[in-house]
Amino acid sequence: MTLSIDIDDASGVAPFEQLRARVAELARSGALPVGYRLPTVRGLADDLGLAPNTVAKAYRALEADGVIETRGRNGTFVAAAADAAARELARAAAAFAERAHRLGADSEAAGAAARDALRAVYGPGS
């Protein structure tokens, strides 16, 4: 299995974010199965024509999101991201709810703010 990722230089999205989003999407869809060994930072940088620091930044973000895990010299692998992502989402939602409460917002205002933020990210039809 080869990692099929295209970086669009004309896009307004930073290359590291394009890479992060694509790997996350492939992992969530199952196209990259749990335990799949990802290329090394240098190897993927060479394949994609990116600077190694760009790939390393994307890998760090993916690891922080629980999508991948680094096992020292053994390499970097797709993690069981669904569980980690669900836990992280729950933590983010709880942090938002706590912050909204501290700001004095009622649940209706907090919900409206959350829906507005989701529409800004996912588009108006969400």
C-alpha positions as CSV (number, residue, x, y, z in Angstrom):
1,M,0.0,0.0,0.0
2,T,1.3,3.4,-0.9
3,L,0.3,6.7,0.7
4,S,-1.5,8.6,-2.0
5,I,-1.4,12.3,-1.1
6,D,-1.4,15.3,-3.4
7,I,-0.3,18.7,-2.1
8,D,-1.9,21.6,-4.0
9,D,0.7,24.5,-4.1
10,A,-2.0,26.8,-5.5
11,S,-4.3,26.2,-2.5
12,G,-4.6,28.8,0.2
13,V,-4.2,25.9,2.7
14,A,-0.7,25.4,4.2
15,P,1.0,22.2,2.9
16,F,1.4,20.8,6.4
17,E,-2.4,21.3,7.0
18,Q,-3.2,19.6,3.7
19,L,-1.0,16.7,4.7
20,R,-2.4,16.5,8.2
21,A,-6.0,16.6,6.9
22,R,-5.4,14.0,4.2
23,V,-3.7,11.5,6.5
24,A,-6.5,12.0,9.1
25,E,-9.1,11.5,6.5
26,L,-7.5,8.3,5.2
27,A,-7.1,6.9,8.8
28,R,-10.7,7.7,9.7
29,S,-12.1,6.1,6.5
30,G,-10.0,3.0,7.0
31,A,-8.0,3.5,3.8
32,L,-5.0,3.6,6.2
33,P,-5.8,0.7,8.6
34,V,-4.8,0.8,12.3
35,G,-1.2,-0.3,12.6
36,Y,-0.2,0.9,9.1
37,R,3.4,2.1,9.1
38,L,3.7,5.5,7.7
39,P,6.8,6.6,5.7
40,T,9.6,8.3,7.6
41,V,9.5,12.1,7.7
42,R,12.3,12.4,5.3
43,G,10.9,9.7,3.0
44,L,7.5,11.4,2.8
45,A,9.1,14.8,2.4
46,D,11.1,13.5,-0.6
47,D,8.0,11.8,-2.1
48,L,5.8,14.9,-1.8
49,G,8.5,17.5,-2.5
50,L,8.1,19.1,0.9
51,A,10.6,20.2,3.5
52,P,11.1,17.6,6.2
53,N,10.1,20.2,8.8
54,T,6.7,20.5,7.1
55,V,6.1,16.8,7.3
56,A,7.3,16.7,10.9
57,K,4.9,19.5,11.8
58,A,2.0,17.5,10.2
59,Y,3.1,14.3,12.0
60,R,3.2,16.2,15.4
61,A,-0.3,17.5,14.9
62,L,-1.6,14.1,13.9
63,E,0.1,12.5,17.0
64,A,-1.4,15.2,19.2
65,D,-4.9,14.4,17.7
66,G,-4.4,10.7,18.4
67,V,-4.4,9.7,14.7
68,I,-0.9,8.4,14.6
69,E,1.6,7.2,17.2
70,T,5.4,7.2,17.1
71,R,7.1,4.1,18.4
72,G,10.6,5.4,18.7
73,R,13.0,3.8,16.2
74,N,10.3,1.3,15.1
75,G,8.5,4.1,13.2
76,T,5.2,5.9,13.0
77,F,1.9,4.1,12.8
78,V,-1.8,4.7,12.3
79,A,-3.3,4.6,15.8
80,A,-6.8,3.5,16.8
81,A,-7.9,7.0,16.1
82,A,-11.6,6.7,16.4
83,D,-11.3,6.2,20.2
84,A,-8.7,8.9,20.6
85,A,-10.6,11.3,18.4
86,A,-13.9,10.7,20.3
87,R,-12.1,11.3,23.7
88,E,-10.5,14.5,22.4
89,L,-13.8,15.7,21.0
90,A,-15.5,15.1,24.3
91,R,-12.7,17.0,26.1
92,A,-13.0,19.9,23.7
93,A,-16.8,20.0,24.1
94,A,-16.5,19.9,27.9
95,A,-13.9,22.7,27.9
96,F,-16.2,24.8,25.7
97,A,-19.2,24.2,27.9
98,E,-17.1,25.1,31.0
99,R,-15.8,28.3,29.4
100,A,-19.3,29.3,28.2
101,H,-20.7,28.8,31.7
102,R,-17.9,30.9,33.2
103,L,-18.6,33.7,30.7
104,G,-22.2,33.7,31.9
105,A,-23.8,32.3,28.7
106,D,-26.9,30.2,29.1
107,S,-27.1,26.9,27.3
108,E,-29.1,28.4,24.4
109,A,-26.5,31.1,23.8
110,A,-23.7,28.5,24.1
111,G,-25.4,26.2,21.6
112,A,-25.9,29.1,19.2
113,A,-22.2,30.0,19.4
114,A,-21.2,26.4,18.9
115,R,-23.5,26.1,15.8
116,D,-22.1,29.3,14.4
117,A,-18.5,28.0,14.8
118,L,-19.4,24.7,13.2
119,R,-21.0,26.4,10.2
120,A,-17.9,28.5,9.8
121,V,-15.7,25.4,9.6
122,Y,-18.0,22.9,7.9
123,G,-20.0,25.3,5.7
124,P,-23.5,26.7,5.8
125,G,-25.3,23.4,5.2
126,S,-24.1,21.8,8.4
